[in-house]
Structure formats: C-alpha cells, structure tokens
Amino acid sequence: MYKYWLPLLVLALLSLQACSYTERIKDGSTAYDRKQFSVAIPMLQKEFKKAKENKIKGQKAYELAESYRRTHQYKEAANWYAEASQLRYATDAALQQAKMLQQAEDYELAIQAYRTAGRDAGDANRYLEYIQACRQAKQWLALADSSVFSIDNLPFNTEATDFSPALQNENTLVFSSDREESEGKKNYKWTNKKFFDFYSLDLKTDSLQRLEVRNWDPNFHQGNLVFSADGQWAFFTECGSDKKEGVDFCRLMMAEKAGSSWSKAKEIRLGGKFVNYMHPCIDPEGRWLIFAANDKKGFGGYDLYISLWVSSEERWSEPQNMGNEINTQGNEVFPALEADTLYFASDGHPGMGGLDIFKAPRLLDRWVKPQNLKAPINSGADDFGLIVNPYAEKEDSIIRKGYFSSNRNTGRGGDDIYAFTEALPKEPIEADTLEEKEFQLLLAGMVKEVIPADSLNGEPAQENPLMGASVRISTQDTVWIMGSDVDGSFFSQLDTNETYFFQTTKAGYFTALDTLSTFNLNIPADTNQWTLAIQIELAPFEKGKEIVLENVYFDYNKWDIRPDAAEELNKLVRLLNENPDLNIEMGSHTDCRGRESYNQSLSQKRAESTMQYLIQAGISDSRLQAKGYGESSPAASCDCNSCTEEEHQRNRRTSFVILD
C-alpha cells in the first residue's frame, strides 16, 4: 500500500529517465510505460472505448487508474480501478480502488471496498487495519475543532504544484513549484507542467518572484529548500539521472552564503551509492541533519535518518536510522524541527488516507511515539512539509503558527501551501488531572529469526534478532502496526483486560501469529508501571526445499481428495492465507513399482487435484503450480527391487516447494 502514497515530487523525481523520450508517442500504453501520465490519460480513454476483448479493456482501465492515481486524481482513479476489477484484470485493482476512495475521504464506500477486497483475497478481515483507519478518520473529521486549528489556503497558490514551505527569515517564505514561470522550455510529461523551481515570497509586500541562484545547476529538479538558523547555509534536494550508471538519483546539497549571493552547491556525501537522499532538515544549532532516505537496510520505503556535524573534519557523520518509534514499513518523509519536537509526514503510521503529518517529542534522548495531528491539519489526501514559524508574534491564546503542504480537494491546484494557527483549547484542563499518575501497562517485544536445527549436520537451532519485521497488533476494536528495531525490539503501551493478537510479517519469512492476554494480571497495588514481554519467532522461507505433507494419501489408482487428506490440505490453505506473497509448486510422487508412464500420468493428476482443492478454498491460481514427478524423484535412494516397504512409502508422497 505504502509506495502509492508518496507526494508528487517524491514520485516524479525518481522517474526522470523514463520521461526523457522526445519521439512521438503512438499509443496510451506506451505513454504510460514511459510515465508520461498526463499524455497517457486521453489516449487510454479512447483505446478503452475501442477495445473489444475484456483482457485489453482491463489493461487500459488499469493503466488509466494508475495514471489518475499518479496525478493525484483519486476519484477518477477509484472509478477506473473498479472497472479493472470488474474485468478481472490485476489482482490488486479492488484494493487500490478502496485506497483511492479513502484518499478521496469517501470513507463509507472505502470500508465497503476494503471488505470486498478482503473477500476476494480469501480473508474478510485481511484489511481490518484500513477499515479501522477509515472509521478513525471519520471520527477525527467529525471532532475537528476549528477554534484550536485554523487553516488558510494562501492566495499565491496556483493550479500548479506549490509545496514545501520554508522561512529564510522573518519576512521571506520560499517554496517549490512547477508553475509556468519556472525555468525550462519543455514541460515534464508526467504532469504536463514545468520542472520544479524555487520561489520567494515577501510576507510584508506579498511580492513573489522566482529565486534565481546562478551557482545552482538549473538542469536538475530542485526542491525542499531549508536554511540554517543564522541564514548562512542552505540545504535542498537535487534529483536527476546518471546516464553512465543508468540510474535516477536524489541527493542532498548544501551551499554557503557569500555576501548577497550563494556559493556553488556541494553534494553532502552520506555513503550510499544507490540510495536516494531527500528532504533535509537542520536543527537551530546546526548540529543535526535529519532527512529521508530509501536505504535497503531501513524499515520500509523511505525512513528518516540523522547525521551529526563533525566539525573537526568538516563533514557529516554516517547516517543513523531514527528507529522504529519513528519509522515504519511505509514512508516517513519531510522532517522539520521545533525545539525538541520532530514533525514529519508518514503513510505507515495510522492515518486518514495518504500522507499524514505527525509530531514526536524528544524525551530523555529518545523520540517518543508519534502523534497524528488529525483533522483539520490532516485529510484523506497527502499532507506534508509542516514547519513552525519561529518569528511569529507571541499571543496569549496562540500556541504556534506555521505552514504546511497538501493536495486536498479544496485546494487550487496540485499541492497547495496552507497557513495554520494552533490555539489553546477553550476548555481548561483541571489542575488535579495533571497531577494524577496513571497506571501504565507496557509491552516489551522481541522479534527473532529462528533457523531450525539441522539434524543431519548436527547443527543446533539458531536465534538471531530480526530488524524490520512488521508487527500488527489488534484487539476487537483497534489495530496498529509497529516495526522491529535493529536489535529486534519493539515497544508499545497496552490496556488491561484485553486480548491482543499479533501478526508478524517480513518478506522472506513465514508469518507468525501470537496472542497475549492482559486479563487477571498479578500486579502489586502500589505499582504505577508494569511491563509484559513477548518473543515472536519468524522462520525464513527455504526456497526450492521440498516440504512433505504428512497424511495426504490417495486411494489405489485414484486422484480425488479423501476427507483425511482434506484436513492436512486445509492446514496448507491457512499457511497460504497467512503468507499472501508465498507461491508454491504442488508435487506428487509415486514409488517405482508399475509402468513409468503410468506413474507419471497418475502423479500429474494427483498434483493437479491437490492444486484444484487449494483453488476452491480461495487460493489464487496465479500462486500455484502442479507437477507430477512419477517415480523420477525418490526420497529414498534405493534400488527399486531392494527397497523396503517403508522406503516405498517414503517415495509415495505429496509435497510442495516454495518458488521464487
């Protein structure tokens, strides 16, 4: 789900090569393949109408849905995903339709669509966390208090994409935009707009101009410009294509103020050759640089990292991942700091639809659990790039003022910039409430990789901490997701008198299901805090290794599934439902007695019979293969005439192999 909810700049900047073709596009699918989505849409609409075969119509519908999604037209995308789903094209079309409805804030229809997508996938509760997020978003919208948060769409926004505000000083707001005044003779085919440039707004006079810096290369996409507190340093994201390496890239740049102009921008070298770095944020003292990167060693798509300034060597230190309190399996992007509070956008933490803005205070050298800013700051669309104005005049009833970006449907164009004011709540908090010490029930979790013992080689079982596992924790009413940290740990807060269900997943590992009850805990009466521990074990897939299904037998010369065999196959159905990325080959083997051709034919029929049983149980046929081996692959390596009955029995087996 997560890769679809990055804002336009993040998506667009990573596909520059694909948009560099200049020859005439002949059809919509070609434009789509080259990521020229604004070009593709009208062509695909015509091709959909002309297509007669359902497969072709389904392809065109899906490509239209993707094109609308990538240009942030969510309702249109939802309609075309629904069309593709009805035409049975693409297994994820129903799920994507639900996501688009969620981003369009049509939460009731989104809930229905998630349920349909779950049933289509063979598990009605598969998307329970999304359904819960929709219900939560509806509640946040209903409870949104405009007397606490007031927001205003700023008058300088256009139909273009205006985003990522930053204050250069108390009178100057800079931002990124692809409006018509931007440099470059050609439009960017993804959006049919200009390439991104920096703009500067005088907050006193409202005069706006393109920010021209001669020493900064205009041949790249540039965005997310921020400044040090003293105004002497500028940091920004620069993206382009390395034709020699054949890759697209994003990197962080920094430049120093020299009088009234800026020095040539230099790349901040952070170590990863094929890692994209973007969205810089500098703390007021200039000690920390926080940014987003898509390092494969991280928790998800884009994680937030921190690097420290090493003054003795005049360089930034090796980036450190900010941990699983901040980062998820999704994307964490657009960081900003206000004193000891980190603001950032995420589509991995529970939210309203697309990217939501979160804040995480820093206490005792640790970032605490992020809090969703809810509506009206957040919406079903992408909300990101929040900054707090440190120059705002102090007012008794005002906590803070600032700016953020959003592509919500009430805006003027793609992304717009909004001003916000956060005021004190009207209802004062009772003093004695603040003094109460509430009991806290904490969870200390550990995820470990468990490699089974090898009885043949005498090697014992191994347990290793496992980073980056997704731990889905749920009750009857709530769902949330956490990631295991570098040491395999994760932490959360629980309620008493609840049963918690844990579903832990990681690519390349079997899903683990665990439960934890907080009923009838024996906790001393004078205790304000109690910690429960849980260890979760994940076993890695062993691709290509044969796994024999015990007690799956067939009657003589038959291939229909017996009731006793069905019980064992139902266990395999559960395994496949718990591991939706698992693809397998069902194999059937005979012993060596009888004609070889007969054994081959019989085993193929039995393999196909077991595969059909799985399909009828709701497993997609795209995940399954059937192969009859006959007597060609014995488990017991004995000469046929000298095999014991026990060895013949070992050779007669039903098994499966995990495929790539």
N, C-alpha and C positions, 0 to 999 in steps of 0.2 A: 503494500500500500504506500509506503513512505516515499518512494522515488518519484511519485507523481505530484507531490505537493510542494516541491521547491518553487520559489518565486521565479518569475520570468527570466530575470538576469542570470540566476544560477544555471537554469536550463539552457538558455541561449548561449551563454559564454562557453559552454562545453561542446558546442557543435559547429564551430566556425568553419572547419574544413568542409563539412557537409553542405555548407551554404555558399561555397566559393565558386560553384559552377556558373558559367556565364552563357552556355549554349541554351538554345530554346528548349523549354520543357514541353514534351509532346502529350503527356497524359498526367492525370492526377496522382496515380500511384508513384510515378517517377518523382514528381514534386514532393510527395510525402516521404519517399525514401531519402531524398536529399534534404529533408527537414525544412522545406520551403512551404510551411503550412498555410500561410495566407494565400499563396498561389494555388495550393492543392485544393482548398475548400470548394470554390466554384466549379473546378474541373471534375472533382469527385462527385458532386451533386448531379451533374449531367450524366456521368458514367454510371451512377447508380440507377438512374431512370432508364437508361438504355439496356442495362444488363438483363438477361433473361434467365440465366442459371442462378439458383439460390446461393451456390458457393461464391460466385463472383459478386452478387449483390451483397452477401455477408461481408466479403472482404472490403468492398467500397464503403459499406456502413461503418465498419470498424475503423477504417482509416479516417473517415470523416469524424468519428467520435474522438479519436486520438488528436486530430488536427484542431478540433474545437477545444479540447482539454488543454492542449499545449499553448493555445492562445487565450486561455482563461475565459472561455465562453461555456460555463458549466451546464446551463440548462440545455443548450443545444447539444453538448456532449452527452448528457444523460439520455436525450431522445435517440441519438444515433447508437449509443451502446445498447439501448433497449431493442432497437431494430436488429442489431447484430446478434443479440442474444436470441431473439425470436427466430432468426435464420440459422441458429445453431452454429454460429461462427465464433471461434475463440472462447476458451473455457472461462476466461476472466471477465467477459463482457457484462454479465449480470452484476458481478461485484463492482466493476468500475461504474456502472450505472448508479448503484447505491452511493458510491463515494461522491459522484458528481451532484446528486440530489442533496447530500449532506453539505457540500460546499456551497450549494445554492440556498441553503437554510430551509429547504423543504424537508423538515425532519421527519414528519409522519410518513411521507412517501419513502424517505430513505430507510426508515425502520422496516417497512414492508419489503423494500427491495433487498435489504440485508437478510431478512428471513428467507426470501425466495432464493437468494444466492446460497445460503446455507443448506437449504433443502436440496438444491441442485448439486451441491458438493457432497451430499450424503450425511450431513450433520446439521440439524436445525439450529443448534447452539454454537455453531462454529464462529459466528461473527457477533457473539454476545457483547464483547467489549465495545464494538462500534455502535451497537444498539443502545448500550448504556450511555455512551458518549452523546448520542443524539438526544436522549432523554435529558441528560445533564445540560446540554446546550439550550434546549427549550426552557429549562428552568432558569438558567442564567439570563436568557433574554427577557423572561417574564419579570425577573427580580432586578434587572438593570436599573440603577439609581442615577438619573442624570444630575441630581444635586451633588453627587460625590464626584463622578467623572463627567465632564462636559467635553465634547469633541467638536471641532470645526474643520470642514474641508476648506483648505486655504485657497484664496482667489487666484493664485498664479498657476494652479494646476490646469493642465490641458487635456485634450483627447489622447495625448501621447502617454508614455510611461514616465512618471515622475516619482522618484523614490530615494531612500537612504539619506535623510537629512542629517546635517552636522553643523555645529556652530564653530565658525572660525574665530569669532569674537562676539561681544555682546550685541553688535549691530549687523552681523553678516551671517546669513544662513546659506550653506552650499548644499547642493543635491545633484543627483544624476538624472539624466533624461535623454530620450531619443526623439525629442521634438524637432520640428523642421529646421530650426536654426543650427542644429548640430552639424559638425564637420562631416565631410564625405559627400561625394557626388552621387553615390548609389545607395539605395535602400537595402536594409537587411531583410532577406527573403523570408526568414522565419515569421516576422511580424509585418513586413512591408513598411517598416519605419526606418528612421535613421539609426546609425550606430550610437551607442551611449557616449555622452559627454558630460562635463561638469558645468553647473550653472551657479551663479552667485546672486543672492537676493539681499538688498539693503533693507533691513527691517524698519528703518526710520522713514525712508522715502518710498518704499515698495518698488524701487527701480531694480530691474532684472537684466542680467547680461550673462553671456557665455563666458566661462572662466578660461581664458587663454593663457597657457603656460608654454612658452616656446621650447623649454628644455624637456617637456614630457612628450613622448612619442605619440602622435595622433593616429598611428596606424594600428592601434590596439583598442579593444573595448576597455574602458576605464570606469570604475565605479567605486562606491563606498569610501569616499574621501573623508578622513578624520584628521584632527590636529592635536598636537601636544598642548598642555595647559598654557604654556608660555607662548604658543603660536609660532615657535621656531622650527617645528618639524611637521611634515605632512606624511600621512600614510594612506595608501589606497590599493585597490585590487586592479591588476592588469591581466588581461586574458588574450590569447592569440593561438596561433598554430606554429608548431615546429616542423617545417617541411622535411628537414633532414631526418628527424626521429619518426615522423609520420604520426604525431600525436597532437592533441589540443592541450592547452595548459592554462592555469590561472596561478598567479604568483603575487606576493606582497611586495610593494615598492615603498621606498621612503626617500624624502627629499628635504633639504635644509633651506631655511630662509636666508637669503643673501641680500640684505638691504630691502628693496621693494620687490625683488623677484625671487624665484625659486631655483635651486641648483638642479642639475640633471638628476632624475630619479634613479636610484640604485635598487637592485633586487635584494631583498632580505633572504639570505640563503639559510634554509632551515633543514636541509639534509635529504628530503625525499625526492628522488629524481622524477618519479612518475606520480607524485602526489600533488593535488590541486590545493592551493592555499588561497583563502579569500576572507573578506570582511574583517579588517584589522580594527582593534580597539586598544587604546593606550590609557593607562591609569594616570591620574593627575601628576604623580611624581616621576613619571617616565620609567618606572621600574618593570612594569609588566606589559607584555604584548599578548593580548588574547585574540584568537582568530579561529576560523573554521577550516577544517581540512578533511579530505576523504582518504586518509591513510588506511590501508587494508588491515592494519593491526588494531584499529579502533572498534567501537561497539556497533556502529551502523553505517549509514551513508556518509554524512558529514558530522563530525564531532567537534567540540570546542577544545582547543589546546591553549596552553600558556607557555610563554617563553620569557626568560628574565634577561635583562640587560647586563652584560659582563663588561663593566666599564674599563677594567684593566686591559682587556683585549679588544674593546670597541666592537663587540658583536653580540648577537642574541643567542641565548643558550639553546640547546637541543629541546624541541617542544615536548611538553609533558601533557598527556591526556588528562582532562579535568575530572575524570572519574564517572562512575555510574549514577551518582546523585544528579549530575547534570546531563550526561549523555545517555542516549537510548539506541535501539536498533534503527530508529528513524534518522532524522536530520536535525541537528542543532546548529543554528546559523545566526548571523547579525548580532554579535555581542555588543554590549555597552555597559559602562560602569557609572554608578552614582555612589560616591564614598565606598562603603563596603557592601554594596548591593549590585549584583550582576543581573542585567536584563538580557534576554535573548529570545529568539524565536525557535519553535520546535513543532514538528509534526509527529514526534514519537511519544511525548507525554500526552495524557488525555486532554483533548481539546474540543473545539467547536466544529472543526472541519478540515481546513487547510493548516497553514502555519498559524500558531497562536503565540502571543507574547507572554513570557514568564519572568518572574523575578526570583532570585535566590540570594538571601543574605549570607554573609560570611561570619561565622561564629567560631571562635577558638581554632582559627586556621583551617576551617573546613566549611565548604559550601553546603548549606542545609537544603532540605527538599524544596524544589522549585514550586512556586505558587502561580497558578493561572490567573491572569489579571481579569478574566471573564469579560462579559459584555458590560459597557459598550466599547471598551478598548478592543476586544476581540470579536470576531464574527465568524461566519462559516467559511469565508474566503481566506486569503493569505494576509496575515497581519504581522508586521515585522519591522525591524530597524528603529525601535524606540530609543530616543535619547531624552535625558532630563536637562532642562535649561538651567545651568548654574548661575546665570546672570539675572534670572527672574527676580523682580522685587518681592521682598518678604511681606506677606499679608497674614493676619491672624488666623483667618479661616482657610488659608490655602496651604496644602502640604507641598505640592510641587507642580511645575508646568513643564511641558516639553512637546515633542513632535514624534510622529511615527508614520509608517507607510502602510497602505492597504489597497487591495484591489476589490473591495466590497462593491456590491452592485449599486450603491448610492453615489459612487464617485463619478468623476467627469470622463475618465479615460481608462487606461490600463491600470497602473498603480498610481495612486494619489498620495499626497502628503497631508496629514492632518495635524492640527494643534490640539493638545489636550490640557485640561486643568483638573487636578485632583484636590478636592476639598475635604475638610473634616466632616465626618458623618454628623447628621443633625442630632441623633440620639447620643448623648454622652455615655461613656462606659462607667458603670458603677465602680467606685474605688475598691470596695471589698472584693469585687470579682477579680481584680488584678492581683490581689494578694493570695488568692486561693492557689493551692498547689494540687493540680490534678494528677491522678494516678496515670502512669504511662506503662503500657504493655508493649515491649519492644520485641522485634524479631531479628535475630542474627542468623542469616542464611549462608550456606556454603555450597557451591556447585563444583563437583569433581568429575573428571573424566575417569572412567573405570575401564581398564583393559583386562579382560578375563584372563585367568591363568592358562598357561599352555602346558597341558598335562604331558604332551609328547616330549617337549624340551625341558620340562621340569621348572619352567619359569612361573613365579607366583603372580597373582593378580596385582596390578599397579593402579594407584590412585594419584591423580595429579590435579591441582587447582585448575579450573577451566574459566577463562575470561570470555566475555561477550555472549554468554548464554542469555536467552530471553526468558524471564520468569513471569508467567501470567498468574496473578493471584486473584481469586474471585470468591465471593460469597453469593448468596441468593440475590443480593441487591447491588453489589458493587464489583467492579473489575478494575485492576490496574496492572501495569506491566513495568518490570524493572530489568536491569541488566546486571550480570555478574561482573565484578571489578577485576583488576589484573591479578588479584590473589584468589579469585573465585568467590569473593564475598558479596553479599547484598544485605541491605538493612531496611527495615520498614517499621511502621507502627501498627499495632493490631488493637482490636476491641475484645473485651471479654465476652464469654457466652456466644461464641461464633464458631462455625466450622469453615476452615479455609481450604480451598482447593488450589493446588499448584500444578501448572502445566509448563514444563520447562523444555525449551527447544533450542537447537543450534544446528546450523547447516552441517551435514555430515554425521549427525548423531541421531540415535533413536530418541523420540520424545519420552520424557519421564513424567508420570502422574503421581502426585503425593497429596496427602491430606494432613491437616493439623487442627486439632480441636482446642479451643480455649475455654471449654466448659469445666467447671469443678476444679479449678487450679488451686493448689495448696500454697497460698501466698500469705506471708505474715501480715497482720492487720496494719502495722505501722510502716509498711513499705510503700514508697511513692513511685518506685520503678521496678519492673521485673522483666527479665529477658528470657525469651524462649529461643531455642536453637533448632535448626533443621538442616540436615545434609541431603543434598539432591545428587543423585549419581546418573551420569549420562554415558551410555556405551556407544562407541563410534561404529558407523557402518563399516562393514568389511566387504567392499565391492568385489564381486567375482567369486566370493566364497559360497559354496553350496550349504544351504541350511535345510536339513531334513525335517519334514513334518511327520511327527510320530502319529501312529494310529490312523493314517489315511490309507485304507485298503479298498480294493475293488473285488467284486465277485468274479469268478472264473469267466474269462472271455467277455467281460462287461466293462463299461466305462462310465456308467451312471454313478452319481454320488450317493453313497449309503448314508443313513442317518448318523452312524457313529463317526464317519468321516466329516460330515457337515459340522459337527461340534468343533473339530480341530480347525476346519477352514474358517469358521466364524472367528476364531482367535486371530487368524491372519487378516480377516476383514477389519477387526478392531485395530490391529497394528497399522494397517494401511490408512485407516481413517485418522489415526493419531499422528501419522507421518505423511502428510499430503504431498511431499516432494519425493517420496520413495517410489521408484519404478522397479518392477521385478520381472524376471522370466520364470514362469512356472515350468518345471521339468518333471517328466515321468520316465521311470527306468524299469526295465524287466530283468529277470535273470537270463542266463544263457541257454536255457532249455527251450526247445522248439525252433521253428524256422526263423532265421534272422529277419527276413522281410515281414513276416507276420508280427514278430515282436516290435519292429519299428512302427508298423501301422497301428498296432494296439496302443503303444505308448503315446503316439501323437494324439489319438482320440482321447486318451485319458488326460493328457496335458490340456487339451482344448476344453474338455469337460470341466476341469477344475477352474480354468480361466473364466468360463461362462458362469460358473457359480459365483465367482467374485464380482463379475459384471452385474449379475442380477441382484447382488447385495449392495449395489450402488457405487462400485469402484469403476472409475473411468477406464474404458478400453485403451486409451492412449498411454496408460501407465503399465500395461500388461503385455507380455508376450508368452506364447506357449510353444514348447519344443519337446517332442518325443525323442528320447535317446535310444530307445530299444535296449539292446544289450551292449551298446558301444562304450559306455562309461561306467564300469562296475565300481562299487565302493570297496568290495573285497577282491584283491588281486590274486585270484586262484585260477588254476586250470579248470575249465568247465567240468571235466569228468571227475576231478578230485575235490570239487567244492563240497563242503559240508552243507547240511540243510540250513544251518544258522547263517552261513555265508551267502547262500542263495537268498535267504530272507533279507539280508543287508542290501543285496543288489536290487531287490524289488522295493522301490521306494518312490515317494512323491516329495519333491523338494522345490525350493526357489533360490534364485540367485539375484542379488541386488545389482542393478545395472547402473551405468554412469548417467 
